[in-house]
């Protein structure tokens, strides 16, 4: 095999091995677009209120089932979850498998980039709904 072809195949093989380890950057603007899938049930930002689901201001660092005035399932209230990026990522991919008995009927976000982006978007709001 000619040396040039051999080097290209070696680079291609290295690239193919590296692809699964690449991580997606977080893009809050793209996350705002992803959040449109959530808006029927959740709100965020100044003046956010509970809807079919709880408002999501200040989500990260908050205990699951703790938003005042929202009627959570026992499963969610007793899940023991404190929302971190990792906990949220697992939950938003498949809520029913993470918290068995949750009222959240959302089928989940399956795209890793969407999960990263919505996480970035949610992180832009503090507990008071003001941008951070």
C-alpha positions, 0 to 999 in steps of 0.5 A: 500500500502506498505510504500516502494512502496508509497515512490517510487511512491511519488518520481516518481510523484515529478520527473514527475512534475519537468521534464517540468521545467528542462532547457537545458544547452548550449553546443557550440560544439553541437551548431556547429553541429546544425549550419550545418543546417544554413550554406547553407544560413549563415556564421559566423567566421573570413571572414564571408560574406553575402550569401542567409542570412546575416553573423551572427557574433556578432548577440546578441545585434545587431538590426535586419536588420542591417548587411551592404550589406545585402538586408533585407526584409522590415519586418525584417528591421522594426521589431524593434528586437534587438537580445537577446537570448529570441528573437533569440530563438523565431525566430529560432523556427518559423521565419515566425510567429515572423517576418511576411514577412521575407525572411527567409524560414527556417522551424525552430528548434523545439528541445529546446536543439538545440536552446540552443546549437546553441545560445551558438555557435553563442555567441562564435563569436564577431562582427569581427568574432573572437572567444570571 
